């Protein structure tokens, strides 16, 4: 599996932006996918994970109500809409696929200006 990310960038606090990830594989995308982030001086944490069927979704407590993850199985993409952004949301965001082997995207930067 190869993951290609897009989106992110600079947003003002309170604003919205999204990140997307396309999975290039030979299968049917039957694996969990989601987004992790790593802020400056922090460890990597899971922001939102969508189960292989798109039904089971887990969100980081601090983003609940502000972040929505969705999958498009036809286009093999996973989208994450992030609203009401806060300065603490600034980080490098990484797409993740719990495939065999598990795979990470290269990361995409999100900057939140206060």
Residue frames as a rotation matrix with the C-alpha (Angstrom) as fourth column:
UNK 1
0.577 0.817 0.000 0.00
0.817 -0.577 0.000 0.00
0.000 0.000 -1.000 0.00
UNK 2
-0.691 -0.701 0.177 1.17
0.696 -0.711 -0.100 3.49
0.197 0.054 0.979 -0.79
UNK 3
0.325 0.799 -0.506 -0.47
0.891 -0.438 -0.119 6.50
-0.317 -0.412 -0.854 0.82
UNK 4
-0.633 -0.449 0.631 -0.53
0.649 -0.752 0.116 9.95
0.422 0.483 0.767 -0.75
UNK 5
-0.074 0.554 -0.829 -1.73
0.872 -0.368 -0.324 12.83
-0.484 -0.747 -0.456 1.40
UNK 6
-0.536 -0.052 0.842 -3.08
0.539 -0.789 0.295 16.23
0.649 0.612 0.451 0.44
UNK 7
0.603 0.774 0.194 -4.63
0.403 -0.506 0.763 19.24
0.688 -0.381 -0.617 2.08
UNK 8
0.227 -0.485 -0.845 -3.51
0.947 -0.094 0.308 20.78
-0.229 -0.870 0.438 5.33
UNK 9
-0.151 -0.373 0.916 -1.72
0.583 -0.782 -0.222 24.12
0.798 0.500 0.335 5.38
UNK 10
-0.963 -0.247 -0.108 -2.34
0.246 -0.644 -0.724 27.28
0.109 -0.724 0.681 7.36
UNK 11
0.011 0.992 0.124 -5.60
0.567 -0.108 0.817 28.15
0.824 0.062 -0.564 9.06
UNK 12
-0.495 -0.084 0.865 -6.61
-0.515 -0.773 -0.371 30.76
0.700 -0.629 0.339 11.57
UNK 13
-0.981 0.187 -0.056 -7.81
0.147 0.516 -0.844 29.63
-0.129 -0.836 -0.534 14.97
UNK 14
-0.274 0.957 -0.091 -11.49
-0.250 -0.162 -0.955 28.85
-0.929 -0.239 0.284 14.72
UNK 15
-0.024 0.199 -0.980 -11.23
-0.986 -0.168 -0.010 28.05
-0.167 0.965 0.200 11.05
UNK 16
0.627 0.328 0.706 -11.54
-0.218 0.945 -0.245 24.82
-0.748 0.000 0.664 9.13
UNK 17
-0.095 -0.571 -0.815 -9.45
-0.995 0.046 0.083 22.76
-0.010 0.819 -0.573 6.81
UNK 18
0.843 0.395 0.364 -9.24
-0.401 0.914 -0.063 19.19
-0.358 -0.093 0.929 5.67
UNK 19
-0.389 -0.918 -0.071 -6.72
-0.818 0.309 0.484 16.53
-0.423 0.247 -0.872 4.86
UNK 20
0.769 0.620 -0.155 -7.16
-0.612 0.645 -0.458 13.66
-0.185 0.447 0.875 2.47
UNK 21
-0.352 -0.863 0.361 -5.30
-0.666 0.502 0.552 10.46
-0.658 -0.046 -0.752 1.77
UNK 22
0.575 0.450 -0.683 -5.42
-0.806 0.454 -0.380 8.20
0.139 0.770 0.623 -1.25
UNK 23
0.098 -0.496 0.863 -4.44
-0.443 0.754 0.484 4.57
-0.891 -0.430 -0.146 -0.86
UNK 24
0.235 -0.129 -0.963 -2.77
-0.940 0.221 -0.259 2.93
0.247 0.967 -0.069 -3.82
UNK 25
-0.491 -0.362 0.792 -3.05
-0.558 0.829 0.033 -0.82
-0.669 -0.426 -0.609 -3.48
UNK 26
-0.825 0.126 -0.551 -4.21
-0.425 0.504 0.752 -3.86
0.373 0.854 -0.362 -5.38
UNK 27
-0.808 0.501 -0.311 -6.91
0.587 0.735 -0.339 -4.81
0.058 -0.456 -0.888 -2.93
UNK 28
-0.023 0.933 0.359 -10.22
0.599 -0.275 0.752 -3.51
0.801 0.232 -0.553 -1.76
UNK 29
-0.440 -0.213 0.872 -9.00
-0.364 -0.845 -0.391 -1.27
0.821 -0.490 0.294 1.04
UNK 30
0.629 0.686 -0.365 -10.19
0.024 0.453 0.891 -3.73
0.777 -0.570 0.268 3.67
UNK 31
-0.239 -0.669 -0.703 -8.23
0.876 0.163 -0.454 -2.37
0.418 -0.725 0.547 6.57
UNK 32
0.585 0.374 -0.720 -8.53
0.708 -0.669 0.227 0.33
-0.396 -0.642 -0.656 9.19
UNK 33
-0.221 -0.642 0.735 -7.37
0.784 -0.565 -0.258 3.76
0.580 0.519 0.628 8.10
UNK 34
0.758 0.519 -0.395 -7.06
0.652 -0.617 0.441 7.05
-0.015 -0.592 -0.806 9.81
UNK 35
0.398 -0.570 0.719 -5.00
0.040 -0.772 -0.634 10.02
0.917 0.281 -0.285 10.82
UNK 36
0.401 -0.404 -0.822 -2.35
0.911 0.087 0.402 10.51
-0.091 -0.911 0.403 13.46
UNK 37
0.745 -0.247 0.620 -0.59
0.009 -0.925 -0.379 13.71
0.667 0.289 -0.687 14.37
UNK 38
0.234 -0.734 -0.638 2.64
0.972 0.193 0.136 14.73
0.023 -0.652 0.758 16.00
UNK 39
0.948 0.117 0.298 3.09
0.105 -0.993 0.054 18.21
0.302 -0.020 -0.953 17.35
UNK 40
0.165 -0.946 0.280 6.41
-0.326 -0.320 -0.889 19.86
0.931 0.055 -0.362 18.25
UNK 41
-0.650 -0.567 0.506 8.01
-0.652 0.073 -0.755 18.02
0.391 -0.821 -0.417 21.14
UNK 42
0.068 0.770 0.634 5.10
-0.884 0.342 -0.320 15.61
-0.463 -0.538 0.704 21.39
UNK 43
-0.727 -0.231 0.647 4.52
-0.030 0.952 0.306 11.96
-0.686 0.203 -0.699 20.65
UNK 44
-0.836 0.452 -0.311 2.40
-0.357 -0.017 0.934 10.72
0.417 0.892 0.175 17.79
UNK 45
-0.681 0.678 0.277 -1.27
-0.125 0.265 -0.956 10.35
-0.722 -0.686 -0.096 18.67
UNK 46
-0.700 0.527 0.482 -4.27
0.711 0.447 0.543 8.98
0.071 0.723 -0.687 16.87
UNK 47
-0.888 0.428 -0.168 -6.71
-0.410 -0.902 -0.133 11.70
-0.208 -0.049 0.977 15.85
UNK 48
0.221 0.975 0.012 -9.36
-0.828 0.194 -0.525 9.63
-0.515 0.106 0.851 14.09
UNK 49
-0.882 -0.454 0.129 -9.48
-0.346 0.807 0.478 6.02
-0.321 0.377 -0.869 12.99
UNK 50
0.165 0.924 -0.345 -12.06
-0.975 0.101 -0.196 4.51
-0.146 0.369 0.918 10.67
UNK 51
-0.051 -0.115 0.992 -12.59
-0.263 0.960 0.098 0.77
-0.963 -0.256 -0.079 10.75
UNK 52
-0.868 -0.416 0.272 -12.24
0.102 0.386 0.917 -1.34
-0.486 0.823 -0.292 7.61
UNK 53
-0.347 0.833 0.432 -15.98
0.938 0.305 0.165 -1.10
0.006 0.462 -0.887 7.00
UNK 54
-0.675 0.035 0.737 -16.17
0.180 -0.961 0.209 2.62
0.716 0.274 0.642 7.61
UNK 55
0.371 0.928 -0.042 -18.57
0.194 -0.034 0.980 2.01
0.908 -0.371 -0.193 10.47
UNK 56
0.628 -0.230 -0.743 -16.34
0.776 0.113 0.621 1.83
-0.059 -0.967 0.249 13.52
UNK 57
0.253 -0.503 0.826 -14.86
0.254 -0.790 -0.558 5.25
0.934 0.351 -0.072 14.17
UNK 58
0.424 -0.223 -0.878 -12.72
0.899 -0.016 0.438 6.39
-0.111 -0.975 0.194 17.05
UNK 59
0.520 -0.227 0.823 -11.81
0.171 -0.917 -0.361 10.00
0.837 0.328 -0.438 17.78
UNK 60
-0.627 -0.723 -0.290 -9.25
0.585 -0.191 -0.789 11.54
0.515 -0.664 0.542 20.06
UNK 61
0.029 0.723 -0.690 -11.17
0.981 -0.153 -0.120 13.07
-0.193 -0.673 -0.714 22.95
UNK 62
-0.335 -0.250 -0.908 -9.81
0.339 -0.932 0.132 16.55
-0.879 -0.264 0.397 22.34
UNK 63
-0.956 -0.025 -0.294 -11.11
-0.254 -0.436 0.864 16.63
-0.150 0.900 0.410 18.74
UNK 64
-0.594 0.794 0.130 -14.54
0.795 0.604 -0.053 15.10
-0.120 0.072 -0.990 19.27
UNK 65
0.392 0.842 -0.372 -17.21
0.666 -0.538 -0.516 17.31
-0.634 -0.045 -0.772 17.80
UNK 66
0.379 -0.327 -0.866 -14.67
-0.450 -0.883 0.137 19.18
-0.809 0.337 -0.481 15.69
UNK 67
-0.621 -0.682 -0.387 -13.26
-0.715 0.291 0.635 16.46
-0.320 0.671 -0.668 13.46
UNK 68
0.566 0.771 0.291 -15.07
-0.492 0.599 -0.632 14.14
-0.662 0.215 0.718 11.06
UNK 69
-0.652 -0.758 -0.008 -13.42
-0.509 0.430 0.745 11.26
-0.562 0.490 -0.667 9.27
UNK 70
0.559 0.826 0.066 -14.96
-0.470 0.382 -0.796 9.57
-0.683 0.414 0.602 6.25
UNK 71
-0.544 -0.718 0.434 -13.95
-0.062 0.551 0.832 7.00
-0.837 0.426 -0.344 3.67
UNK 72
0.442 0.560 -0.701 -14.68
-0.816 -0.074 -0.574 6.72
-0.373 0.825 0.424 -0.02
UNK 73
0.111 -0.404 0.908 -14.11
-0.054 0.910 0.411 3.09
-0.992 -0.095 0.079 -0.92
UNK 74
0.851 0.219 0.478 -14.63
0.448 0.171 -0.877 3.73
-0.274 0.961 0.047 -4.63
UNK 75
0.778 -0.566 0.272 -11.84
-0.235 -0.664 -0.710 6.29
0.582 0.489 -0.650 -4.72
UNK 76
0.411 -0.607 -0.680 -9.84
0.774 0.626 -0.091 4.55
0.481 -0.489 0.727 -1.97
UNK 77
-0.385 -0.503 0.774 -9.59
0.038 -0.846 -0.531 7.74
0.922 -0.175 0.345 0.01
UNK 78
0.108 0.411 -0.905 -10.00
0.985 0.078 0.153 8.79
0.133 -0.908 -0.396 3.59
UNK 79
-0.104 -0.034 0.994 -10.91
0.209 -0.978 -0.012 12.38
0.972 0.207 0.109 4.38
UNK 80
-0.197 0.074 -0.978 -10.68
0.980 -0.025 -0.199 14.25
-0.039 -0.997 -0.068 7.63
UNK 81
0.165 0.350 0.922 -12.59
0.320 -0.903 0.286 17.50
0.933 0.248 -0.261 8.02
UNK 82
-0.362 -0.385 -0.849 -11.26
0.927 -0.054 -0.371 19.61
0.097 -0.921 0.377 10.89
UNK 83
0.304 0.580 0.756 -13.36
0.381 -0.801 0.462 22.48
0.873 0.148 -0.464 12.19
UNK 84
0.933 0.143 0.329 -12.90
-0.192 -0.576 0.795 25.04
0.303 -0.805 -0.510 14.96
UNK 85
0.370 -0.878 -0.305 -9.17
0.564 0.473 -0.677 24.63
0.739 0.079 0.669 14.81
UNK 86
0.990 -0.134 -0.043 -7.13
-0.029 -0.492 0.870 25.49
-0.138 -0.860 -0.491 17.89
UNK 87
0.389 -0.916 -0.098 -3.42
-0.889 -0.346 -0.300 26.32
0.241 0.204 -0.949 18.18
UNK 88
-0.173 -0.469 0.866 -2.89
-0.715 0.664 0.216 22.97
-0.677 -0.582 -0.450 19.89
UNK 89
0.744 0.449 0.494 -4.13
0.030 0.716 -0.697 21.22
-0.667 0.533 0.520 16.75
UNK 90
0.619 -0.582 -0.526 -1.04
-0.778 -0.363 -0.513 22.37
0.107 0.727 -0.678 14.89
UNK 91
0.172 -0.543 0.822 1.04
-0.314 0.761 0.568 19.35
-0.934 -0.356 -0.040 13.99
UNK 92
-0.669 -0.271 -0.692 2.25
-0.741 0.319 0.591 17.12
0.060 0.908 -0.414 11.24
UNK 93
0.272 0.853 0.446 -0.63
-0.732 0.484 -0.479 14.87
-0.624 -0.196 0.756 10.30
UNK 94
-0.777 -0.602 -0.184 0.05
-0.604 0.630 0.487 11.36
-0.177 0.490 -0.854 9.06
UNK 95
0.361 0.834 -0.417 -2.27
-0.901 0.428 0.075 9.07
0.241 0.349 0.906 7.18
UNK 96
-0.627 -0.533 0.568 -2.17
-0.688 0.721 -0.084 5.49
-0.365 -0.444 -0.819 8.43
UNK 97
0.306 0.676 -0.671 -3.36
-0.822 0.543 0.172 2.23
0.480 0.499 0.722 6.96
UNK 98
-0.027 -0.245 0.969 -3.49
-0.778 0.614 0.133 -0.88
-0.628 -0.751 -0.207 9.09
UNK 99
0.726 0.204 -0.657 -2.66
-0.646 0.528 -0.551 -2.97
0.235 0.824 0.515 6.07
UNK 100
0.712 -0.542 0.447 -0.13
0.167 0.749 0.641 -5.79
-0.682 -0.381 0.624 5.75
UNK 101
-0.465 -0.416 -0.781 2.31
0.867 -0.037 -0.496 -4.26
0.177 -0.908 0.379 6.37
UNK 102
0.548 0.602 -0.581 1.01
0.711 -0.701 -0.056 -1.24
-0.441 -0.382 -0.812 8.21
UNK 103
-0.216 -0.550 0.807 1.80
0.924 -0.382 -0.013 1.88
0.315 0.743 0.590 6.25
UNK 104
0.136 0.168 -0.976 2.30
0.576 -0.815 -0.060 5.56
-0.806 -0.554 -0.207 6.97
UNK 105
0.795 0.081 0.602 2.04
0.538 -0.552 -0.637 8.56
0.281 0.830 -0.482 4.73
UNK 106
-0.175 -0.959 0.221 4.86
0.745 -0.276 -0.608 11.07
0.644 0.058 0.763 4.58
UNK 107
-0.216 0.164 -0.962 3.02
0.851 -0.451 -0.268 13.59
-0.478 -0.877 -0.042 6.69
UNK 108
-0.110 0.259 0.960 1.38
0.651 -0.711 0.266 16.88
0.751 0.654 -0.090 5.99
UNK 109
-0.851 -0.370 -0.372 1.72
0.520 -0.496 -0.696 20.03
0.072 -0.786 0.615 8.02
UNK 110
0.315 0.915 0.253 -1.15
0.686 -0.404 0.605 21.85
0.655 -0.017 -0.755 9.65
UNK 111
-0.815 -0.564 -0.137 -0.44
0.530 -0.627 -0.572 25.26
0.236 -0.538 0.809 11.14
UNK 112
0.336 0.939 -0.072 -2.98
0.853 -0.271 0.446 27.13
0.400 -0.211 -0.892 13.24
UNK 113
-0.667 -0.551 0.501 -2.43
0.343 -0.825 -0.449 30.83
0.661 -0.128 0.739 13.76
UNK 114
-0.193 0.580 -0.791 -3.85
0.973 0.008 -0.232 32.43
-0.128 -0.815 -0.566 16.88
